[in-house]
Amino acid sequence: MGMALGLAHQQIDTNSQAAKELVAEAHTSTKAAITELRQLTRGIYASVLEDRGLDAALSAVAGRSHIPVKLDVDLPGRCEKTAEAAVYFSIAEA
């Protein structure tokens, strides 16, 4: 966010359209950061993981991705909570 805003500040007088795009990018990043902080305040263990399982939790992560993601979760049922958490956080961090 800081770099995008810094670049926007540099370009605001010479290239206002590029500056606007950079501010929009920073705004999107800020909203994503706020969402992540809200999730963190609800607890490290994602509530959707607790309520609906790994498939739903990973779908939420994929939905927030800035790059296209194809998700294929094929599990016969719920795994142990520790296993679900390990898989969830490994994929979310990747």
N, C-alpha and C positions, 0 to 999 in steps of 0.2 A: 504494500500500500504506500509506504513511504517513498519508494523509488518512483512509482507511478505518479504520485502527487508532485514529487520534485521535478520530474520531467515535464509535467503539465505546467508547473510554475515557470519553467524555462521557456516553454513554447507559447504561453498565453498571449503574448504580444505579436509574435511572428506567425504562429500557426494555430489560430483559435480552435479550428475543427479537431486537430490532433490533441490539443489540450483538453477539449471536451470529452474526447474518447478516453483519454487517460484518467480523467476524473470519474467517468462512468465505470471504468475498470476498477478503480480504487473503491468506489462505492459498492460494487458487487463483492469485492474481496472483504470489505468491512462487514457487509451483511452476512457473509459466510462465516467470518470470524465470530460474530455475535451469536450466530446459531450454534457454532461449536462450543462457545463459552456457556451458553444456556444448557447444552447437553452435558457439559462437564459439571455444572452446578447441580444437575439432577443425579449425579453419581457417575462414577467411572463406567460402571456396567450399564450399557445402553438399555433404556426402558423397552424399546421395541424388541431388543434381543430377548429380554426377560418375558415379555408378553406374547410375542408372535414367532420367535425363533430366529435361527441363523439366516434363512432365506429372506425373510422380511427385513432384517437388519442390514444384510449385505445389499439388498435392493435399494434401501435408503442411502447407503454409502455411494452406490453406483449412480443414483439419481443426482447426487450433489457433485459428481465428478465434472471437471472442466474438459475432460477428454472423453470421447465415445467409449463406452464400456459395454461388453457383452458378458452377461452373468448367467451361469448355468449351475444351479445348485440342485443336486440330486441326492437327497438323503432319505432313508426309509423312515425316519422319525427324528425326535429330538435327541441330541447328544447330551453328555454331562455338561453342566453349566461351565465348568472350568475349561473343557474342550471348546465349547462354543465361544467363550470369551477369548481364548487364545487365537482361534481362527479369525474371529471378528476383528480383533485389534491388529493382527498381522496383516490382514487384507486392507483394513482402513488406513494403516500407516503406509502401506505400499502405494 
